Amino acid sequence: KSVAEKFSVIFNLACPASPPHYQKDPVYTWETSVLGIRNMLQLAELQGARLLHASTSEIYGDPHVHPQGESYWGNVNTVGVRSCYDEGKRAAETLCADYTRFKGVDARLFRIFNTYGEFMHPDDGRVISNFCVAAAKGTPVPIYGDGSQTRSFCYASDLIAGILALARLPRERYDGPINLGNPGEFTIRELVTVLERITGKKLSTQNHPLPLDDPKMRRPIIERAERILGWQPKVQLEEGLRRTYDYFAAEIGSLA
């Protein structure tokens, strides 16, 4: 189909990103990633537009290499319950690379590591929103597994700054996928401690079984983003988590 408007940049961020949401309809999730990026690449080719595609740290799977740099190919279960998202994103990267090599499209990949901030959905299903909602409601904080697994949390404004820096980068300077994330690494138990400092109260916890294929470790190497984009995250976890908790507390208070 033709598009009447002329534009120069496409940002493709379409896909549910939390396990409860993307596992609800795994076929739709995979099709959103793969068929969606195919449509956007065709549009970019037609318009001569620059395409920025949101990939994910999930392409590294449950990594055997830690921390994760862009050259690591990952450890992903192709037939697991998370595969619809992981493999969909990996296939999307392949399409972007092939459209760049064979069709000359200016397609750029950024790999997002756990991002959080205000305006997340209360039922998002990821750890930050789960913890903030539970703390605001005064219910037990849900911990999956023993809480020793690690994550690296990037505040939303930092991620946006990285995406925009990549969008403005001259084409000749882009040389492959770029990790965008905060390299600060925390166990899930440590996250509870940070939230306790913010709320000023002792939080009770409730353990649940660890989901299948849940990564045990996650931390980005961001040397490429620092070198090519001049980008580093500015908002550290305690500051960002405070803003996020205050948002959820206000939202939940308004519904009481």
Summary of the structure (lengths in Angstrom):
residues: 256
radius of gyration: 18.8
end to end distance: 47.4
largest distance: 57.5
contacts: 822
relative contact order: 0.17
helix: 45%
strand: 16%
